């Protein structure tokens, strides 16, 4: 099970509101960091493709 699923779906009836908010904040931050990692990976792949294209054409 993914950490985001666990953070968002774990039973929270026994937690206080601060603990529930902490879970939501953690899930949100993880989601944001995953998106940034995907964007960075895409940028790296584009740059590598551009270098390869330039190398082939040179």
HUBEL-V611653 format. One line per field, one symbol per residue. burial: 1 if it has 24 or more other C-alpha atoms within 12 Angstrom, else 0. A space follows every 50 residues. Layout:
# HUBEL-V611653
burial=???
This chain:
# HUBEL-V611653
burial=00000010000000000000001000000000000000000000000000 00000000
